[in-house]
Amino acid sequence: MEKARPLWDNPLQFVFACISYAVGLGNVWRFPYLCQMYGGGSFLVPYLIMLIVEGMPLLYLELAVGQRMRQGSIGAWRTISPYLSGVGVASVVVSFFLSMYYNVINAWGFWYLFHSFQDPLPWSVCPLNGNRTGYDEECEAASSTQYFWYRKTLNISPSIQENGGVQWELALCLILAWLLVYLCILRGTESTGKVVYFTASLPYCVLFIYLIRGLTLHGATNGLAYMFTPKMEQLANPKAWINAATQIFFSLGLGFGSLIAFASYNEPSNNCQKHAIIVSLINSSTSIFASIVTFSIYGFKATFNYETCLNKVILLLTNSFDLEDGFVTASNLEQVKGYLASAYPSKYSEVFLQMKNCSLESELSTAVQGTGLAFIVYSEAIKNMEVSQLWSVLYFFMLLMLGMGSMLGNTAAILTPLTDSKVISSRLPKEAISGLLCLVSCAIGMVFTMESGNYWFDIFNDYAATLSLLLIVLVETLAVCYLYGLRRFESDLKAMTGRTLNWYWKIMWAGVSPLLIISLFVFYLSDYILSEALQYQAWDASQGQLVTKNYPPHALAVIGLLVASSIMCIPLVALGMFIMRCLRRADTASVA
């Protein structure tokens, strides 16, 4: 007798699982960066348009497929057509790549969380040099927060060619992160369903606390004004629209198979259309909410740096020209500089070379994303807050919850097809399959804890999923609309939920969304082809800054394998199925 498929305890649990998966680190560290780069408030125009024409329709499509077929990604697409099994395999491969490197972010989160209990925070000051006569040269050339990230956390090598050894403190944090993931997925939906209540809701509590704190910080209004002041000329920038579409696409986690897996545990009568709208709106609202928090912090950091710069210039002028203390202030600085330049031209020209150009606008426009925003910019702002340990603990706890929520969805995308397979599930219990996945991913993930690990992390982050996911979702959409048949799928949805499919969904699925995905695919493909050489940012300890280098041949080979290994699953599995059918027909004909 076939075992009954597990179900979510209630529809709310399913919604929380989707929110926990979709609302991740990208909402906190990429969306604010895009707002900063592409016109502040005006970026919301292309973002919301892409949500309507791309995000909602494709999210609904994946949820509907999972709920209708009641299987993981491989089984779901095999049910539609055996030739489409490769789409599910490609999703599992991409999700496996993601699981290998994504949990390293949680390991970094644990590392920073443990160090957040120190007073003072270890990234707040530069350490002394070897003979204790001054500060460490690398730290002085960079900053205390950059030094803690690149030297103390990553102990980064000068280039990707110099692998170095495993950082065992970081490796232990990675093992802890995988152990926590294993405990959360141990019993499938039974355990995951309980955990998602926390991973979905706790980050909002922390964000709300940070919002209140951020709005009370000195200079917060400068950051918020920068965010909400629209630069309408950016609407004519094609990259603003491309990045809006890309952000929606990857933020919702389309193509990984996680949403299909989650929906497969629904009751067939579940209103997945309503849930698709709810999840996509909450995801986008969270991005905007997180941006308000981020820009208030940005404003505080930028104002702090700007005022520090002004104070250094005032001190320099006061000492160089023997002025009275308090004579030069921020309000009369420009007037005093003009007077000194005219009264003492030769001396002023010497002092001028030592003066920094202080600009609040340039401080606010310094765009940082990814790990740079999460572990350098935020930690720089936190160290200057009162009771900095408390804010540090809260922040890195929030990052861990966001990262863990995404990992639960990612592992579900891999485990659901494996546990659906009778060949595997008949030989191994669910707990053993989950344990093997975590063990293998953790073992491979040790690569990212080496001295060159951050460079390999960037390779996986940049190339493991981008083109692959676009192709996967494009094939998914075309398969449902033109291979399975839109009318047939519409009747399936009506039979399941009792609701007729709206014309909006049909137009988006059949035409608008596929054309948009093709446009994105062509853009990224041409961008790779037109690039003379693929490059990466390496840390130069002597300069205390990042420098651009070309990827060596072995790194380029890995990039090629990452892209090809998932994309090629689709045609190779289809070809394999075609050959097997031909052989079966030949065998049948010979027997006859």
Disulfide bonds with the S-S distance in Angstrom:
Cys126-Cys139 1.94
Cys309-Cys358 1.96
